[in-house]
Amino acid sequence: MGSKRGSDERPVHRVRLSRPFYMSRYEITQEQWTRVMGTAIEQQRDRVDPTWELRGKGSQHPVYYVTWHDAQAFVERLNHMEGKSLYRLPTEAEWEYACRAGSSADVVTDLDAVAWYGPNADGRTHPVGQKLPNAYGLYDMHGNVWEWCGDWYGPYTQEEQTAPKGPTSGEFRVVRGGCWHSDADGCRAADWVAGTPDRANSSLGIRIVRSAE
């Protein structure tokens, strides 16, 4: 996990995941969000700033203008609908494991084939699943919208860790994956940024995981 490229991505370290999980094949779509939360993309935008642009609208476009708290509320409501505590945000380690999809590299050979990002996205999101999936069958792990993780943002350590969940507290949450306006470097599997939990914009979305046990 991590890379030698960015100062906050070092040191490269080994991580063991202790429990199996399923990850959503696609980023949560606007249709799915509306079904669970009852709000459309315009309402999500208006809560932030009604003068801001919509960067892609449609049932199969990823939802955005989602804060970390919104993402948690989505998971909680989905669990309530299911009657079980099955769903949650991925940990950062789970997210990077799923993104690398069995590879030790944090870059892909042909980013255009798998990602909507700055050079090809035309300044907007695109319906999920249009690009090729990774080796684990997951779509849009690179680009389209950034994805919230459950962890607080904090520095890495050299020691091997088992099922890390990040610091116990902090100011920022981890955001992963790059988005429609990112450059190639920002779409690497090891790249991560920090977002305040109440932050929402036209490039912040969500992907969820489900416990396999």
C-alpha positions as CSV (number, residue, x, y, z in Angstrom):
1,M,0.0,0.0,0.0
2,G,1.2,3.5,-0.8
3,S,3.9,4.5,-3.2
4,K,7.3,6.3,-3.4
5,R,5.8,9.0,-5.6
6,G,4.1,11.4,-3.2
7,S,5.4,12.5,0.2
8,D,2.1,11.6,1.9
9,E,2.1,8.2,0.1
10,R,5.3,7.1,1.8
11,P,6.4,4.8,3.1
12,V,5.2,1.8,1.0
13,H,4.0,-0.7,3.5
14,R,2.3,-4.1,3.6
15,V,-1.3,-4.4,4.7
16,R,-3.4,-7.5,5.5
17,L,-7.1,-7.4,5.2
18,S,-8.7,-9.6,7.9
19,R,-12.2,-10.0,6.6
20,P,-13.8,-10.6,3.1
21,F,-16.0,-7.9,1.6
22,Y,-17.9,-7.1,-1.5
23,M,-17.5,-3.8,-3.2
24,S,-20.1,-2.2,-5.4
25,R,-19.3,-2.7,-9.0
26,Y,-20.1,0.9,-9.9
27,E,-20.1,4.2,-8.2
28,I,-23.5,5.0,-6.6
29,T,-25.6,6.5,-9.3
30,Q,-28.0,9.4,-9.2
31,E,-30.9,7.0,-9.6
32,Q,-29.8,4.9,-6.6
33,W,-29.2,7.9,-4.5
34,T,-32.7,9.3,-5.2
35,R,-34.3,5.9,-4.4
36,V,-32.6,5.7,-1.0
37,M,-32.3,9.4,0.0
38,G,-35.2,11.0,-1.9
39,T,-33.1,13.8,-3.2
40,A,-32.2,14.5,-6.9
41,I,-28.8,15.9,-8.1
42,E,-30.2,19.4,-8.3
43,Q,-31.2,19.3,-4.6
44,Q,-27.8,18.0,-3.6
45,R,-26.2,20.9,-5.5
46,D,-28.6,23.5,-4.1
47,R,-27.7,22.5,-0.5
48,V,-24.1,23.5,-1.4
49,D,-24.6,26.5,-3.7
50,P,-27.5,26.8,-6.2
51,T,-25.3,28.8,-8.6
52,W,-22.8,26.0,-9.1
53,E,-22.9,23.9,-12.2
54,L,-24.2,20.3,-12.7
55,R,-21.4,18.3,-14.2
56,G,-23.4,15.5,-15.6
57,K,-27.1,14.6,-15.1
58,G,-28.8,11.3,-15.6
59,S,-30.0,8.2,-13.8
60,Q,-26.8,6.3,-14.5
61,H,-24.4,9.2,-13.8
62,P,-22.6,9.0,-10.5
63,V,-24.1,11.0,-7.7
64,Y,-22.0,14.0,-6.5
65,Y,-22.3,17.0,-4.3
66,V,-22.1,14.4,-1.5
67,T,-20.5,15.2,1.9
68,W,-18.9,12.4,4.0
69,H,-21.8,12.8,6.3
70,D,-24.2,12.4,3.4
71,A,-22.4,9.2,2.4
72,Q,-22.7,7.9,5.9
73,A,-26.4,8.8,6.0
74,F,-26.9,6.9,2.7
75,V,-25.3,3.8,4.2
76,E,-27.3,4.0,7.4
77,R,-30.6,4.4,5.4
78,L,-29.7,1.5,3.1
79,N,-29.0,-0.7,6.1
80,H,-32.3,0.3,7.6
81,M,-34.1,-0.6,4.4
82,E,-32.4,-4.0,4.4
83,G,-33.0,-4.6,8.1
84,K,-29.3,-5.5,8.6
85,S,-26.0,-3.7,9.1
86,L,-24.5,-4.9,5.9
87,Y,-23.2,-1.8,4.1
88,R,-20.6,0.8,4.9
89,L,-17.9,3.0,3.3
90,P,-14.7,1.1,2.4
91,T,-11.7,1.6,4.5
92,E,-8.8,3.2,2.6
93,A,-6.9,-0.1,2.6
94,E,-9.9,-1.9,1.2
95,W,-10.3,0.7,-1.5
96,E,-6.7,0.5,-2.6
97,Y,-6.7,-3.3,-2.6
98,A,-9.8,-3.3,-4.8
99,C,-8.4,-0.6,-7.1
100,R,-5.0,-2.4,-7.6
101,A,-7.0,-5.6,-8.3
102,G,-4.1,-7.9,-7.7
103,S,-1.4,-5.7,-9.2
104,S,1.5,-4.3,-7.3
105,A,1.5,-1.2,-9.6
106,D,-0.4,1.9,-8.7
107,V,-0.8,3.0,-12.4
108,V,-2.6,1.4,-15.3
109,T,-1.1,0.9,-18.7
110,D,-4.0,2.5,-20.7
111,L,-5.8,5.0,-18.4
112,D,-8.1,6.2,-21.3
113,A,-9.5,2.7,-21.5
114,V,-10.6,2.6,-17.8
115,A,-11.1,6.2,-16.7
116,W,-13.0,9.4,-17.4
117,Y,-10.5,12.0,-16.4
118,G,-9.2,15.5,-17.4
119,P,-8.0,14.7,-21.0
120,N,-11.1,12.8,-22.1
121,A,-14.1,13.6,-19.8
122,D,-15.1,16.9,-21.5
123,G,-15.5,18.6,-18.2
124,R,-18.3,16.4,-16.8
125,T,-19.1,13.0,-15.3
126,H,-20.2,10.1,-17.4
127,P,-22.6,7.2,-16.9
128,V,-21.0,4.5,-14.8
129,G,-19.7,1.4,-16.5
130,Q,-18.8,2.8,-19.9
131,K,-15.1,2.2,-19.6
132,L,-13.4,-1.1,-19.1
133,P,-13.5,-2.7,-15.6
134,N,-10.3,-3.6,-13.6
135,A,-9.3,-7.2,-13.1
136,Y,-11.7,-7.5,-10.2
137,G,-14.7,-6.4,-12.4
138,L,-14.9,-3.0,-10.8
139,Y,-15.7,0.0,-13.0
140,D,-14.6,3.7,-12.7
141,M,-12.1,3.0,-9.9
142,H,-10.0,5.6,-11.7
143,G,-11.7,8.9,-12.5
144,N,-15.3,10.0,-13.0
145,V,-15.8,11.1,-9.3
146,W,-13.7,11.0,-6.2
147,E,-14.9,8.4,-3.6
148,W,-15.2,8.9,0.1
149,C,-13.5,6.3,2.4
150,G,-14.4,5.8,6.0
151,D,-11.0,6.6,7.4
152,W,-9.6,9.8,9.0
153,Y,-6.7,11.1,7.0
154,G,-3.3,10.4,8.6
155,P,0.3,9.5,7.9
156,Y,1.4,6.0,7.0
157,T,3.9,3.9,9.0
158,Q,6.5,1.4,7.9
159,E,5.1,-1.4,10.0
160,E,2.9,-4.1,8.5
161,Q,-0.7,-3.5,9.5
162,T,-3.8,-5.7,9.7
163,A,-7.1,-4.2,8.6
164,P,-6.1,-0.6,9.3
165,K,-8.9,1.9,9.7
166,G,-6.7,5.0,10.0
167,P,-6.4,7.4,12.9
168,T,-9.1,7.4,15.6
169,S,-9.9,11.1,15.0
170,G,-8.9,13.9,12.8
171,E,-9.9,16.9,10.7
172,F,-10.1,15.3,7.3
173,R,-11.5,12.1,5.7
174,V,-9.7,10.1,3.0
175,V,-10.9,10.6,-0.6
176,R,-9.7,8.3,-3.4
177,G,-9.8,7.6,-7.1
178,G,-9.5,10.8,-9.0
179,C,-12.3,12.4,-11.0
180,W,-13.4,13.9,-14.3
181,H,-11.0,16.8,-14.0
182,S,-8.0,15.0,-12.5
183,D,-4.7,14.5,-14.3
184,A,-3.3,11.0,-14.7
185,D,-1.3,11.3,-11.5
186,G,-4.4,12.0,-9.5
187,C,-6.0,8.8,-10.8
188,R,-3.3,6.5,-9.5
189,A,-4.3,3.7,-7.1
190,A,-2.1,5.1,-4.3
191,D,-3.0,8.8,-4.7
192,W,-5.1,10.1,-1.9
193,V,-6.4,13.5,-0.8
194,A,-8.0,14.9,2.3
195,G,-11.5,16.3,2.5
196,T,-13.3,17.9,5.4
197,P,-16.4,15.7,6.2
198,D,-18.8,18.6,5.3
199,R,-17.2,19.2,2.0
200,A,-19.2,18.6,-1.2
201,N,-18.6,19.5,-4.8
202,S,-19.2,18.4,-8.4
203,S,-16.5,15.8,-8.2
204,L,-17.1,14.0,-4.9
205,G,-19.2,10.8,-4.9
206,I,-19.5,7.5,-3.2
207,R,-18.9,3.7,-3.6
208,I,-19.9,1.3,-0.9
209,V,-18.9,-2.1,0.4
210,R,-20.9,-4.9,1.9
211,S,-19.7,-7.4,4.5
212,A,-19.3,-10.9,3.2
213,E,-19.9,-12.6,6.6
